[in-house]
Structure formats: C-alpha cells, structure tokens
Amino acid sequence: MADGTVRERRSEWDTHGGQWEYRVLRIPPTTSGGDARRLLTDEAEYGRWELARLRLYAGGERRVWLRRKIIRVRSTLTETLG
C-alpha cells in the first residue's frame, strides 16, 4: 500500500467463528466415494450439519469440515410464577 500500513485480511471462515459450530471428519482412503457421500448425507439430514470445506490429501485421505449454526435461546420467563 502507498501509505505503508498493512491491512489485516480475515476470511469468512475466521470472521463467523462465533456464530457457527464446527466439526472435522477424517475419512480414510479405503472408504469408497459412495460410502463417504452417505456418511455426509446422514450428518446433514439428521445432525443439521452443512459442508464448509473439503480437502483431499495426496494419500487419498479426505478431511471434511462441517458447520451448523449455533442457536441461542433466550429465556421467556422474566417473572416468577407464584
């Protein structure tokens, strides 16, 4: 930059850390594509997870980052019952 200042860049991955819950799955290279797909479909359907990132490594291992929104519940009981 012209004025010599360094601007900090933060990706969407970093900035939404407080609003999302993350889970990392390691899928071994011996797992077939169909089985991996079934596993991720089950996680999405029953656990309400969505795919955030997927990495395929040279040895064939897959690492999958799943995320789901953190739902904060606010109490509606402001008065005491009595």
C-alpha positions in Angstrom: 0.0 0.0 0.0 1.1 3.5 -0.7 1.0 4.8 2.9 2.9 1.8 4.3 0.1 0.5 6.5 -0.7 -3.2 6.5 -4.4 -4.1 6.3 -5.4 -7.3 8.0 -7.5 -9.6 5.9 -9.8 -12.0 7.5 -11.6 -14.6 5.5 -15.3 -15.5 6.0 -14.0 -18.7 7.7 -12.4 -16.7 10.5 -15.0 -13.9 11.0 -18.0 -16.2 11.6 -16.3 -18.3 14.2 -18.7 -17.2 16.9 -21.9 -18.0 15.0 -21.0 -21.5 13.8 -20.2 -24.7 15.4 -17.6 -26.8 13.5 -16.8 -30.5 13.3 -13.9 -32.1 11.4 -14.3 -35.6 10.0 -11.3 -37.6 8.7 -12.4 -40.1 6.1 -9.7 -42.8 5.3 -8.6 -43.5 1.7 -10.1 -47.0 2.0 -13.7 -45.5 2.2 -15.5 -45.5 -1.1 -17.0 -42.3 -2.6 -20.5 -43.7 -2.2 -19.9 -44.5 1.5 -18.4 -41.1 2.1 -21.4 -39.4 0.4 -23.8 -41.5 2.5 -22.0 -40.5 5.7 -22.1 -36.8 4.8 -25.7 -37.0 3.8 -26.7 -38.6 7.1 -24.8 -35.9 9.0 -26.6 -33.2 7.1 -30.0 -34.7 7.3 -30.1 -35.8 11.0 -27.4 -33.6 12.6 -28.3 -30.4 10.6 -24.6 -30.1 9.5 -23.6 -28.4 6.2 -20.4 -28.8 4.3 -18.0 -25.9 5.0 -14.7 -27.3 3.5 -13.4 -30.5 2.0 -9.8 -31.3 1.4 -8.4 -34.3 -0.5 -4.8 -35.2 0.5 -2.2 -36.9 -1.6 -2.5 -40.3 0.2 -6.3 -40.3 -0.5 -7.5 -39.2 2.9 -10.4 -36.8 2.9 -10.8 -34.2 5.6 -14.2 -32.6 5.8 -15.2 -29.5 7.8 -18.9 -29.4 8.7 -20.6 -26.5 10.3 -24.0 -25.7 11.8 -25.5 -22.5 13.1 -25.4 -22.0 16.9 -29.0 -21.3 18.0 -29.0 -19.1 21.1 -32.2 -19.5 23.1 -33.4 -16.5 25.2 -35.4 -17.2 28.2 -39.0 -16.0 28.1 -39.6 -16.5 31.9 -39.0 -12.9 33.1 -41.4 -13.1 36.0 -41.6 -15.6 38.7 -44.6 -17.9 38.8 -46.4 -17.9 42.0 
